Amino acid sequence: MATVAVATHVLLHVEDGHIQIEYLVKFVLIFIPIWWARERQTIFVNRFGKDLFY
């Protein structure tokens, strides 16, 4: 969860109630690999998790 906090820290650059497009793009580019790794881990554990402990 610390990685999500680091990714969302980029969004703290709010000026006049609006997030500039460069910060939004940076957030997306940081967040997608984090989300993808979490998704892959979940799929792996759901598929092979029971067999790892036998």
C-alpha positions as CSV (number, residue, x, y, z in Angstrom):
1,M,0.0,0.0,0.0
2,A,3.0,2.3,0.4
3,T,3.4,2.3,-3.4
4,V,-0.1,3.6,-3.9
5,A,0.6,6.4,-1.4
6,V,3.8,7.3,-3.4
7,A,1.8,7.3,-6.6
8,T,-1.0,9.5,-5.3
9,H,1.5,11.9,-3.8
10,V,1.9,13.2,-7.4
11,L,-1.7,14.4,-7.3
12,L,-1.0,16.8,-4.5
13,H,0.1,19.5,-7.0
14,V,-3.4,21.1,-7.2
15,E,-3.6,24.7,-8.3
16,D,-6.9,26.6,-8.1
17,G,-8.8,23.3,-7.6
18,H,-7.5,21.7,-10.8
19,I,-4.9,19.1,-11.4
20,Q,-2.6,19.9,-14.3
21,I,-2.5,17.3,-17.1
22,E,1.2,16.6,-16.7
23,Y,0.6,15.5,-13.1
24,L,-2.3,13.4,-14.1
25,V,-0.3,11.7,-16.9
26,K,2.5,11.1,-14.4
27,F,0.1,9.5,-11.9
28,V,-1.3,7.2,-14.6
29,L,2.2,6.2,-15.7
30,I,3.2,5.4,-12.2
31,F,-0.1,3.7,-11.2
32,I,-0.5,1.3,-14.1
33,P,2.6,-0.9,-13.3
34,I,1.6,-1.0,-9.7
35,W,-1.9,-2.1,-10.5
36,W,-0.6,-4.6,-13.1
37,A,1.8,-6.2,-10.6
38,R,-1.0,-6.5,-8.0
39,E,-3.4,-8.0,-10.6
40,R,-0.8,-10.6,-11.7
41,Q,0.0,-11.5,-8.1
42,T,-3.7,-12.0,-7.3
43,I,-4.2,-14.2,-10.4
44,F,-1.1,-16.3,-9.5
45,V,-2.1,-16.8,-5.9
46,N,-5.7,-17.7,-6.9
47,R,-4.4,-20.3,-9.4
48,F,-1.4,-21.8,-7.6
49,G,-1.6,-20.6,-3.9
50,K,-3.0,-23.9,-2.5
51,D,-0.3,-26.0,-4.2
52,L,2.6,-23.9,-2.8
53,F,2.0,-25.0,0.8
54,Y,1.9,-28.8,0.3
